[in-house]
């Protein structure tokens, strides 16, 4: 089985960003504006992955948004998407 790609290109508000899965220490994700790189810890999955991905995407799009607003939005969005069963095909339950 081929190894999953760890870096992909995404576009956020017309800007090209790198989205990378990597082993991070003491955090689930981060957003580097200088290099336009979002990193998500490769060890998380499920709703934690979804929440973290949304969180970092919001930071990339709206860098001046207050941290508490980013946390609240990402939590709500992840919970709703999870409840609606939005998942990667390999994560689908039978």
KOLFI-493582 format. One line per field, with one value per residue: residue number from 1; residue in three letters; x, y, z of N, C-alpha, C in turn. Coordinates in steps of 0.001 Angstrom, whole numbers. Layout:
<atoms>
n = (NUM,...) .
res = (ALA,...) .
n.x = (X,...) .
n.y = (Y,...) .
n.z = (Z,...) .
ca.x = (X,...) .
ca.y = (Y,...) .
ca.z = (Z,...) .
c.x = (X,...) .
c.y = (Y,...) .
c.z = (Z,...) .
</atoms>
This chain:
<atoms>
n = (1,2,3,4,5,6,7,8,9,10,11,12,13,14,15,16,17,18,19,20,21,22,23,24,25,26,27,28,29,30,31,32,33,34,35,36,37,38,39,40,41,42,43,44,45,46,47,48,49,50,51,52,53,54,55,56,57,58,59,60,61,62,63,64,65,66,67,68,69,70,71,72,73,74,75,76,77,78,79,80,81,82,83,84,85,86,87,88,89,90,91,92,93,94) .
res = (UNK,UNK,UNK,UNK,UNK,UNK,UNK,UNK,UNK,UNK,UNK,UNK,UNK,UNK,UNK,UNK,UNK,UNK,UNK,UNK,UNK,UNK,UNK,UNK,UNK,UNK,UNK,UNK,UNK,UNK,UNK,UNK,UNK,UNK,UNK,UNK,UNK,UNK,UNK,UNK,UNK,UNK,UNK,UNK,UNK,UNK,UNK,UNK,UNK,UNK,UNK,UNK,UNK,UNK,UNK,UNK,UNK,UNK,UNK,UNK,UNK,UNK,UNK,UNK,UNK,UNK,UNK,UNK,UNK,UNK,UNK,UNK,UNK,UNK,UNK,UNK,UNK,UNK,UNK,UNK,UNK,UNK,UNK,UNK,UNK,UNK,UNK,UNK,UNK,UNK,UNK,UNK,UNK,UNK) .
n.x = (843,600,2373,630,223,2010,2146,269,-1123,-3158,-5693,-6358,-8416,-7518,-4791,-1889,-1235,672,-291,510,1149,2675,4902,4299,5294,3676,1401,-1502,-1663,-362,74,1859,2449,4462,5639,3419,2300,502,568,-356,-648,496,-376,-2966,-6497,-9840,-12419,-10723,-8751,-10334,-11346,-8917,-7900,-9892,-9606,-6949,-7214,-9031,-7426,-5492,-7014,-8234,-6229,-6253,-8341,-9765,-8415,-10187,-12597,-11859,-11414,-13987,-15539,-14274,-14660,-17496,-18053,-16645,-18007,-20609,-20124,-19116,-21352,-23066,-21879,-19737,-17002,-13765,-13544,-12199,-12639,-15275,-18025,-19420) .
n.y = (-1176,2224,4915,7431,10751,13392,16108,18633,20929,23707,26167,29239,31848,32658,32450,30451,27731,25438,22351,20316,17158,16268,15208,16768,18618,18899,20250,20369,21523,24080,27352,28936,32002,33293,31347,30346,27895,25244,23101,19914,17675,14437,12294,12551,11966,11487,13338,15108,15658,16844,19117,20451,20934,22652,24755,25701,26420,28536,30351,30828,32098,34283,35981,37879,37311,36805,34453,32955,33062,31636,29105,28503,28521,26480,24238,24028,23726,21320,19496,19580,18746,16199,15026,15006,13109,13567,12350,11014,8670,6272,6283,5743,4229,987) .
n.z = (0,-894,689,2525,1276,2730,2480,969,-1432,-803,-1371,49,358,-2158,-1905,-2095,-72,1944,3207,5733,7195,10166,12787,15723,18614,21648,20656,18562,16032,13785,12323,9940,8843,7379,5729,4631,5575,6943,9620,10778,13419,12838,14306,15187,14736,13427,15095,16447,14540,12543,13934,14498,11929,10861,12703,12178,9483,9706,11135,9124,7176,8483,10132,12200,13849,17035,19337,20991,19553,17278,18394,19421,17032,15493,17125,17144,14362,13796,15460,14335,11665,12207,13463,11312,9861,8075,6666,5792,3082,3882,6585,6985,8607,8590) .
ca.x = (0,1437,2367,-195,931,2046,2044,-556,-1350,-4540,-5833,-7150,-8622,-6698,-3367,-1423,-691,1026,-922,1466,1015,4008,4912,4481,5439,2803,298,-2141,-1420,87,-116,3011,2085,5639,5841,2076,2272,-282,1003,-1276,49,169,-887,-4377,-7462,-11233,-12908,-9576,-8158,-11276,-11337,-7624,-7822,-10755,-8975,-5798,-7709,-9589,-6274,-4872,-7898,-8494,-5166,-6499,-9488,-9417,-8223,-11393,-13556,-11368,-11671,-15435,-16017,-13754,-15342,-18873,-18020,-16219,-19100,-21704,-19690,-19041,-22731,-23632,-21120,-18782,-15754,-13026,-14090,-11585,-13108,-16702,-18468,-20342) .
ca.y = (0,3425,5789,8620,12003,14171,17526,18949,22350,24173,27598,29909,33234,32901,32274,29070,27287,24025,21662,19246,16316,16071,14956,18023,18482,19640,20964,19609,22144,25460,28091,29816,32961,33634,30312,29877,26461,24743,21757,19184,16512,13201,11257,12744,11537,11666,14681,15961,16081,17758,20354,21117,21410,23835,25791,26271,27074,29828,31219,31209,33019,35476,35956,38797,36858,36462,33003,32331,32921,30535,27867,28240,28156,25177,23205,23889,23183,19913,18709,19480,17889,14832,14547,14784,11982,13935,11665,10480,7356,5186,6365,5462,3037,136) .
ca.z = (0,-925,1866,2284,1059,3965,2144,-189,-1659,-685,-1635,1071,-90,-3333,-1630,-2087,1219,2094,4329,5997,8384,10739,14228,16442,20062,22563,20030,17484,14742,13791,11084,9730,7794,6574,4710,4255,5857,8068,10016,11637,13980,12116,15216,15544,13721,13825,15370,16800,13270,11919,14717,14324,10554,10769,13522,11483,8273,10112,11404,7859,6446,9285,11136,13315,14637,18416,19538,21552,18455,16435,19151,19458,15704,15060,17912,16656,13006,13856,16048,13367,10564,12723,13667,9972,9336,7034,6968,4653,2746,4645,7962,7032,9326,7817) .
c.x = (889,1287,1509,669,882,1951,1175,-686,-2832,-4547,-6807,-7214,-7677,-5202,-3031,-768,-285,304,-114,1082,2421,3867,5247,4599,4485,1770,-248,-1861,-853,-20,1037,2707,3253,5852,4522,1994,1419,232,-17,-548,-446,-447,-2352,-5266,-8865,-11591,-11783,-8897,-9047,-11271,-10043,-7477,-8671,-10110,-7843,-6203,-8292,-8462,-5645,-5711,-8082,-7472,-5407,-7675,-9022,-9394,-9484,-12459,-13162,-11668,-13154,-15952,-15543,-14413,-16750,-18883,-17643,-17329,-20245,-21320,-19585,-20435,-23412,-22878,-20266,-17440,-15051,-13573,-13495,-12006,-14589,-16990,-19422,-21738) .
c.y = (1240,4257,7017,9864,12835,15668,17680,20455,22629,25669,28190,31380,33597,32763,30788,28773,25829,23509,20400,18491,16017,15757,16269,17744,19421,20534,20112,20189,23535,26033,29082,30726,33269,32636,29794,28350,26191,23344,21183,17939,15232,12126,11437,12316,11865,13121,15622,16502,17116,19116,21139,21680,22667,25003,26478,26936,28444,30804,31713,32255,34350,35565,36869,38397,36420,34942,32319,32126,31764,29195,27526,27809,26764,24035,22947,23233,21704,19035,18517,18562,16433,14246,14238,13704,12328,13343,11283,9093,6217,5190,6009,4178,2272,263) .
c.z = (0,344,1570,2120,2325,3711,908,-284,-1524,-986,-635,675,-1231,-3120,-1546,-745,1109,3333,4564,7262,8879,12217,14930,17930,20775,21894,18897,16105,14905,12384,10966,8540,6865,5439,4142,4371,7090,8356,10984,12119,13310,12998,15580,14392,14218,14062,15798,15543,12595,12616,14479,12917,10371,11505,12756,10172,8590,10432,10097,7128,7169,10422,12337,14192,16025,18595,20068,20481,17542,17112,19122,18096,15296,15831,17388,15274,13008,14417,15061,12213,10998,12904,12334,9204,8120,7430,5675,4355,3586,6120,8110,7796,8443,8343) .
</atoms>
